[in-house]
Amino acid sequence: MATLDLKPSEMPHKFNFAVDVIDKWADQRDDLQAMHWVSQDESNTRHMTFKYFSRQSHRIAILLDQLGFGKGDTMTMVLPRVPAWLVCYLCVYKKFD
């Protein structure tokens, strides 16, 4: 398992999971797997990379900008537990944190 060892003096003053973890690992290697998703009935599986989550969350952040959403706006996200849920979650952290 990969880890990031930081001294207290190297710790960021503000931590943003989407940027500091997802985007950081996405920049390391294009094929670095972030998730192996299996549907509830086990009929579908997907392997998704950090690059995928970084790129998709960035695309949705741009869409939210175009729709006029800004920091402090209230949003509700209703999705089943599918990979798109995590993409939206990361987008909110990336855009509004």
C-alpha positions as CSV (number, residue, x, y, z in Angstrom):
1,M,0.0,0.0,0.0
2,A,1.3,3.4,-0.9
3,T,1.7,6.0,1.8
4,L,2.7,9.6,2.0
5,D,5.1,10.3,4.9
6,L,5.2,13.9,5.9
7,K,6.9,15.7,8.8
8,P,4.6,18.0,10.8
9,S,6.3,21.0,9.2
10,E,5.4,19.6,5.7
11,M,1.7,19.1,6.6
12,P,-0.6,21.3,4.5
13,H,-2.5,24.0,6.4
14,K,-5.6,23.1,4.4
15,F,-6.3,19.5,3.3
16,N,-8.5,18.8,0.3
17,F,-9.0,15.0,-0.3
18,A,-9.9,15.5,-4.0
19,V,-6.8,17.6,-4.7
20,D,-4.3,16.3,-2.2
21,V,-5.0,12.6,-2.7
22,I,-7.0,11.9,-5.9
23,D,-5.3,14.5,-8.1
24,K,-1.8,13.7,-6.6
25,W,-2.1,10.0,-7.3
26,A,-3.6,10.7,-10.8
27,D,-0.5,12.7,-11.6
28,Q,1.8,9.7,-10.7
29,R,0.7,7.1,-13.2
30,D,-2.2,7.0,-15.7
31,D,-3.0,3.3,-14.8
32,L,-2.9,3.5,-11.0
33,Q,-6.1,1.7,-9.9
34,A,-8.3,3.6,-7.3
35,M,-11.4,1.4,-7.3
36,H,-12.5,-2.1,-8.3
37,W,-16.3,-1.8,-8.3
38,V,-18.7,-4.8,-8.4
39,S,-22.4,-4.4,-8.8
40,Q,-24.7,-5.7,-6.1
41,D,-25.7,-8.7,-8.2
42,E,-22.1,-9.2,-9.2
43,S,-23.0,-9.1,-12.9
44,N,-20.9,-6.0,-13.7
45,T,-17.4,-5.0,-12.6
46,R,-15.3,-1.9,-13.3
47,H,-11.7,-1.0,-12.6
48,M,-11.2,2.7,-12.3
49,T,-8.0,4.7,-12.0
50,F,-7.2,7.8,-10.0
51,K,-6.9,9.6,-13.3
52,Y,-10.5,8.7,-14.1
53,F,-11.8,10.1,-10.8
54,S,-9.7,13.2,-11.2
55,R,-10.8,13.9,-14.7
56,Q,-14.5,13.2,-14.2
57,S,-14.7,15.3,-11.0
58,H,-13.0,18.1,-12.8
59,R,-15.5,17.9,-15.6
60,I,-18.4,18.1,-13.2
61,A,-16.8,21.0,-11.4
62,I,-16.7,22.9,-14.7
63,L,-20.4,22.0,-15.3
64,L,-21.3,23.4,-11.8
65,D,-19.5,26.6,-12.6
66,Q,-21.4,26.9,-15.9
67,L,-24.7,26.4,-14.0
68,G,-23.8,29.2,-11.6
69,F,-23.1,27.1,-8.4
70,G,-20.7,28.7,-6.0
71,K,-19.2,28.2,-2.5
72,G,-21.9,28.3,0.1
73,D,-24.7,27.1,-2.2
74,T,-26.8,24.2,-0.9
75,M,-26.7,21.0,-3.0
76,T,-28.3,17.6,-2.6
77,M,-26.9,14.5,-4.2
78,V,-29.1,11.5,-4.6
79,L,-27.4,8.5,-6.2
80,P,-27.1,4.9,-5.5
81,R,-23.7,3.5,-4.5
82,V,-22.2,3.6,-7.9
83,P,-18.9,5.1,-9.1
84,A,-20.7,8.3,-10.2
85,W,-21.5,9.0,-6.5
86,L,-17.8,9.2,-5.7
87,V,-17.1,11.4,-8.7
88,C,-19.8,13.9,-7.5
89,Y,-18.5,13.7,-4.0
90,L,-14.9,14.5,-5.1
91,C,-16.2,17.3,-7.4
92,V,-17.9,19.0,-4.4
93,Y,-14.6,18.8,-2.4
94,K,-12.6,20.1,-5.3
95,K,-14.9,23.0,-6.1
96,F,-16.2,24.1,-2.8
97,D,-13.6,23.3,-0.1
